[in-house]
């Protein structure tokens, strides 16, 4: 059984390492974490070609959604552990 996840730690990871999706990795949400990494960092790589800004806009929306849902994600992670 893994240790119970903390809202404070999840928010700390979000604010300090959000661009690396550390909060999702911490909560065991590997799929969404990898999807965000592809969108965010792919957006930065593709910015010189014009399409990157749209990807970065999507990543910002994803981050805001994560910020609003972290408590729910922590509850779900604790329920499955």
Short mmCIF file of the C-alpha atoms (twelve columns), coordinates in Angstrom:
data_MODEL
# 
_entry.id   MODEL 
# 
loop_
_atom_site.group_PDB 
_atom_site.id 
_atom_site.type_symbol 
_atom_site.label_atom_id 
_atom_site.label_alt_id 
_atom_site.label_comp_id 
_atom_site.label_asym_id 
_atom_site.label_seq_id 
_atom_site.Cartn_x 
_atom_site.Cartn_y 
_atom_site.Cartn_z 
_atom_site.pdbx_PDB_model_num 
ATOM 1  C CA . UNK A 1  0.000   0.000  0.000   1 
ATOM 2  C CA . UNK A 2  1.429   3.377  -0.962  1 
ATOM 3  C CA . UNK A 3  1.463   6.449  1.247   1 
ATOM 4  C CA . UNK A 4  -1.511  8.791  1.268   1 
ATOM 5  C CA . UNK A 5  -1.161  11.734 -1.113  1 
ATOM 6  C CA . UNK A 6  -1.295  15.304 0.169   1 
ATOM 7  C CA . UNK A 7  -3.131  18.274 -1.337  1 
ATOM 8  C CA . UNK A 8  -0.310  20.568 -0.196  1 
ATOM 9  C CA . UNK A 9  2.375   18.513 -1.920  1 
ATOM 10 C CA . UNK A 10 0.294   18.236 -5.097  1 
ATOM 11 C CA . UNK A 11 -0.193  22.026 -5.201  1 
ATOM 12 C CA . UNK A 12 3.491   22.578 -4.454  1 
ATOM 13 C CA . UNK A 13 4.448   20.358 -7.387  1 
ATOM 14 C CA . UNK A 14 1.909   22.165 -9.561  1 
ATOM 15 C CA . UNK A 15 3.301   25.614 -8.794  1 
ATOM 16 C CA . UNK A 16 6.992   24.717 -8.876  1 
ATOM 17 C CA . UNK A 17 7.099   22.043 -11.589 1 
ATOM 18 C CA . UNK A 18 3.820   22.391 -13.470 1 
ATOM 19 C CA . UNK A 19 5.563   22.499 -16.847 1 
ATOM 20 C CA . UNK A 20 6.909   19.036 -16.119 1 
ATOM 21 C CA . UNK A 21 3.502   17.784 -14.921 1 
ATOM 22 C CA . UNK A 22 5.062   16.752 -11.611 1 
ATOM 23 C CA . UNK A 23 1.706   16.981 -9.836  1 
ATOM 24 C CA . UNK A 24 0.246   14.348 -12.154 1 
ATOM 25 C CA . UNK A 25 3.219   12.021 -11.757 1 
ATOM 26 C CA . UNK A 26 2.988   12.455 -7.964  1 
ATOM 27 C CA . UNK A 27 -0.679  11.446 -8.046  1 
ATOM 28 C CA . UNK A 28 -0.033  8.401  -10.218 1 
ATOM 29 C CA . UNK A 29 -1.687  9.918  -13.296 1 
ATOM 30 C CA . UNK A 30 1.033   8.899  -15.747 1 
ATOM 31 C CA . UNK A 31 -1.114  8.980  -18.899 1 
ATOM 32 C CA . UNK A 32 -2.310  12.577 -18.442 1 
ATOM 33 C CA . UNK A 33 1.197   13.579 -17.354 1 
ATOM 34 C CA . UNK A 34 2.758   12.235 -20.553 1 
ATOM 35 C CA . UNK A 35 -0.011  13.772 -22.666 1 
ATOM 36 C CA . UNK A 36 0.565   17.163 -21.088 1 
ATOM 37 C CA . UNK A 37 4.328   16.890 -21.574 1 
ATOM 38 C CA . UNK A 38 3.849   16.143 -25.275 1 
ATOM 39 C CA . UNK A 39 1.441   19.053 -25.693 1 
ATOM 40 C CA . UNK A 40 3.427   21.611 -23.700 1 
ATOM 41 C CA . UNK A 41 6.946   20.831 -24.818 1 
ATOM 42 C CA . UNK A 42 5.804   19.994 -28.343 1 
ATOM 43 C CA . UNK A 43 4.229   23.444 -28.413 1 
ATOM 44 C CA . UNK A 44 7.518   25.077 -27.495 1 
ATOM 45 C CA . UNK A 45 9.398   23.070 -30.128 1 
ATOM 46 C CA . UNK A 46 6.834   23.861 -32.839 1 
ATOM 47 C CA . UNK A 47 6.413   27.562 -32.018 1 
ATOM 48 C CA . UNK A 48 8.819   28.672 -34.783 1 
ATOM 49 C CA . UNK A 49 6.591   26.868 -37.306 1 
ATOM 50 C CA . UNK A 50 3.392   28.645 -36.221 1 
ATOM 51 C CA . UNK A 51 1.446   25.686 -34.861 1 
ATOM 52 C CA . UNK A 52 3.154   25.767 -31.479 1 
ATOM 53 C CA . UNK A 53 1.137   28.682 -30.117 1 
ATOM 54 C CA . UNK A 54 -2.104  26.725 -30.508 1 
ATOM 55 C CA . UNK A 55 -0.550  23.791 -28.658 1 
ATOM 56 C CA . UNK A 56 0.674   26.081 -25.881 1 
ATOM 57 C CA . UNK A 57 -2.802  27.596 -25.571 1 
ATOM 58 C CA . UNK A 58 -4.163  24.079 -25.132 1 
ATOM 59 C CA . UNK A 59 -1.517  23.377 -22.504 1 
ATOM 60 C CA . UNK A 60 -2.486  26.501 -20.553 1 
ATOM 61 C CA . UNK A 61 -6.137  25.425 -20.589 1 
ATOM 62 C CA . UNK A 62 -5.051  21.974 -19.386 1 
ATOM 63 C CA . UNK A 63 -3.046  23.536 -16.541 1 
ATOM 64 C CA . UNK A 64 -5.980  25.663 -15.409 1 
ATOM 65 C CA . UNK A 65 -8.212  22.575 -15.481 1 
ATOM 66 C CA . UNK A 66 -5.659  20.663 -13.409 1 
ATOM 67 C CA . UNK A 67 -5.394  23.529 -10.922 1 
ATOM 68 C CA . UNK A 68 -9.144  23.449 -10.373 1 
ATOM 69 C CA . UNK A 69 -9.263  19.640 -10.087 1 
ATOM 70 C CA . UNK A 70 -6.216  18.802 -7.946  1 
ATOM 71 C CA . UNK A 71 -8.292  18.147 -4.823  1 
ATOM 72 C CA . UNK A 72 -10.438 15.671 -6.761  1 
ATOM 73 C CA . UNK A 73 -7.329  13.999 -8.204  1 
ATOM 74 C CA . UNK A 74 -5.828  13.653 -4.719  1 
ATOM 75 C CA . UNK A 75 -9.051  12.112 -3.389  1 
ATOM 76 C CA . UNK A 76 -9.096  9.644  -6.282  1 
ATOM 77 C CA . UNK A 77 -5.429  8.742  -5.757  1 
ATOM 78 C CA . UNK A 78 -6.032  8.147  -2.055  1 
ATOM 79 C CA . UNK A 79 -9.131  6.045  -2.758  1 
ATOM 80 C CA . UNK A 80 -7.191  3.686  -5.032  1 
ATOM 81 C CA . UNK A 81 -4.154  3.289  -2.778  1 
# 
